[in-house]
Amino acid sequence: MIRAVVFDVGETLISETRIWTRWAERLGVSPFVLMGALGGMAALDRPHDDAFRLVRPGLDLVAEEAAWERDDPGGLRNHFDADDLYPDARPALAALREAGYQVIIAGNQPSRAYDALVAMELPADSVHTSEGWGVSKPEAGFFAKVAAVAGREPAEILYVGDRLDNDVLPAAAAGMRTALLRRGPWGYLHAERPQAQAADAIVDDLHGVLPVLGRLM
């Protein structure tokens, strides 16, 4: 029986639309161009960084981020805040806690995302980032950390995310149950793939998670 539900962050709880729009402005292209390039990378199973280098060949991403911070030290830049939270995130997490489930947030995020998420005062029992843990998805060590902080056996955990490669397949390999969220470019693309059948459920929004739990015994 599922006792804990663990959520990815980007395009699961947090909309990345504003982040990509700000990146497009920084790189000097329209949001349409960058988002189209990102969709192409998602379809080709290439990292999103390749979209940046497609529109600006030779880009040194680390140097660009550092320059951006110098140029706009007080701005959001490639960060997020409560305004980027998907509307269904807070009520869906609250409903799960009210139903007696442990709720955890754990995704591939820099340490600064921890502060942003905690400041939102979401109805979650704990928040964790890959940088804070020193291990990232899809590595098995990340999901071992998930089980450890939950204090549960993997089979008692449902991991919810928008990607097959980073979320569903490695979480399932770790012995967890999984839900694939049809949200964001990866979510929609991955839900159409045959491998999506590896997920225990495919949901269209976060409100769809709670009904699924009654079927996962």
C-alpha positions in Angstrom: 0.0 0.0 0.0 1.3 3.5 -0.8 2.2 5.5 2.2 4.2 8.4 0.7 3.8 10.5 -2.5 6.9 12.2 -3.8 6.8 15.0 -6.4 9.3 16.2 -8.9 9.6 20.0 -9.2 10.0 21.4 -12.7 6.9 21.1 -14.9 5.3 19.1 -12.1 4.8 21.6 -9.3 6.5 24.6 -11.0 5.7 26.0 -14.4 8.9 26.8 -16.2 7.3 29.1 -18.8 8.6 32.3 -17.2 12.1 30.8 -16.8 12.3 29.9 -20.5 10.9 33.3 -21.5 13.6 35.1 -19.4 16.3 32.8 -21.0 15.0 33.7 -24.5 15.3 37.4 -23.7 18.8 36.8 -22.3 19.9 34.9 -25.4 18.3 37.4 -27.8 15.7 35.2 -29.4 11.9 35.1 -29.2 10.3 32.8 -26.6 8.7 30.9 -29.5 12.2 30.1 -31.0 13.6 28.9 -27.7 10.6 26.9 -26.7 10.5 25.3 -30.1 14.1 24.4 -29.7 13.4 22.9 -26.3 10.6 20.8 -27.7 13.0 19.5 -30.3 15.5 18.5 -27.7 12.8 16.8 -25.7 11.7 14.8 -28.8 15.3 13.9 -29.6 16.1 12.9 -26.0 18.8 15.6 -25.8 19.4 17.8 -22.7 17.8 21.2 -22.6 21.2 22.8 -22.6 21.5 21.8 -26.2 18.6 24.2 -27.1 20.6 27.1 -25.7 23.7 26.2 -27.8 21.5 25.7 -30.8 20.4 29.3 -30.7 23.8 30.6 -29.5 26.5 28.3 -30.8 29.5 28.0 -28.5 27.6 29.2 -25.5 29.4 28.6 -22.1 26.4 28.1 -19.9 28.2 28.4 -16.6 29.8 31.7 -17.7 26.5 33.0 -19.0 24.7 32.3 -15.8 27.5 34.0 -13.8 27.3 37.1 -16.1 23.6 37.1 -15.8 23.8 37.2 -12.0 26.3 40.1 -12.2 24.0 42.0 -14.6 20.8 41.4 -12.6 21.8 40.4 -9.0 18.3 41.1 -7.6 16.2 39.6 -10.4 14.7 36.1 -10.7 16.8 35.3 -13.8 16.6 31.5 -14.1 15.1 31.1 -10.6 11.4 30.6 -9.7 9.1 31.8 -7.0 5.5 31.3 -5.8 4.1 33.0 -8.9 5.4 30.0 -11.0 3.6 27.4 -8.9 1.0 25.5 -11.0 -2.6 26.3 -9.7 -3.3 22.7 -8.9 -0.1 22.1 -6.8 -1.1 23.5 -3.4 -4.7 22.0 -3.3 -3.6 18.6 -4.6 -0.8 18.3 -2.1 -3.1 19.4 0.7 -5.7 16.8 -0.3 -3.1 14.1 -0.2 -2.0 15.1 3.3 -5.6 15.3 4.5 -6.1 11.8 3.2 -3.2 10.6 5.4 -0.3 10.4 2.9 3.2 11.6 3.5 4.0 14.3 1.0 7.6 14.9 -0.1 9.1 17.2 -2.8 12.3 16.0 -4.3 13.7 16.9 -7.8 16.7 17.8 -9.8 17.2 21.3 -8.6 20.0 23.6 -7.3 20.2 24.2 -3.6 18.7 27.7 -4.0 15.4 26.1 -5.1 15.1 24.6 -1.6 14.7 28.1 -0.2 12.2 29.1 -2.8 10.1 26.0 -2.2 10.2 26.3 1.5 9.2 30.0 1.3 6.0 28.9 -0.5 4.9 27.0 2.7 3.5 24.1 0.6 1.6 21.3 2.4 4.6 18.9 2.3 6.4 17.0 5.0 9.8 17.8 3.5 11.6 19.4 0.6 14.9 18.1 -1.0 17.0 19.0 -4.0 19.5 17.0 -6.0 22.3 19.5 -5.3 21.6 19.3 -1.6 21.8 15.6 -1.7 24.8 15.5 -4.1 23.1 13.0 -6.4 20.8 13.6 -9.3 18.1 11.7 -11.2 18.1 9.3 -12.9 20.9 7.9 -10.7 19.8 5.1 -8.4 21.3 7.0 -5.5 18.8 9.7 -5.8 15.9 7.3 -5.3 17.7 5.6 -2.4 17.7 9.1 -0.8 14.0 9.4 -1.5 13.3 6.2 0.3 15.6 7.1 3.2 14.0 10.5 3.9 10.5 9.0 3.6 11.5 6.2 6.0 9.5 3.8 3.8 10.1 0.7 1.7 10.3 1.7 -2.0 7.0 -0.2 -2.7 5.2 2.1 -0.3 6.2 5.2 -2.4 4.6 6.8 -5.4 6.9 9.0 -7.4 5.2 11.6 -9.6 7.0 13.4 -12.5 6.7 14.5 -16.0 9.5 12.4 -17.6 10.1 8.8 -18.4 13.9 9.0 -18.3 14.3 11.0 -15.1 11.3 10.0 -13.2 9.2 6.9 -14.1 11.8 4.4 -15.3 14.4 5.0 -12.7 11.9 5.2 -9.9 10.3 1.9 -11.0 13.7 0.3 -11.2 14.2 1.4 -7.6 11.0 -0.5 -6.7 8.7 2.5 -6.4 5.3 2.9 -8.0 5.1 5.8 -10.5 2.7 8.3 -12.1 3.6 10.1 -15.3 2.2 13.6 -15.5 1.2 14.9 -18.9 2.5 18.4 -18.4 5.3 20.3 -20.1 7.0 19.2 -23.4 8.5 16.1 -21.9 5.3 15.0 -20.2 3.2 15.2 -23.4 5.8 13.6 -25.6 6.7 10.8 -23.1 3.1 9.9 -22.5 2.8 8.9 -26.2 5.7 6.5 -26.0 5.3 2.8 -25.5 7.5 2.9 -22.4 4.8 5.0 -20.8 3.0 1.8 -20.0 5.7 1.2 -17.4 4.0 3.9 -15.3 1.4 2.7 -12.9 -0.7 5.7 -13.9 -0.7 8.5 -16.4 -2.4 11.7 -15.1 -3.4 14.9 -16.7 -3.0 17.1 -13.6 -2.1 16.7 -10.0 -5.7 16.3 -8.9 -5.5 13.0 -10.7 -3.0 11.6 -8.2 -5.2 11.0 -5.2 -7.9 8.9 -7.1 -5.0 6.7 -8.5 -3.8 5.8 -5.0 -7.0 3.8 -4.2 -6.2 1.5 -7.1 -2.5 0.9 -6.2 -2.7 -1.8 -3.6 
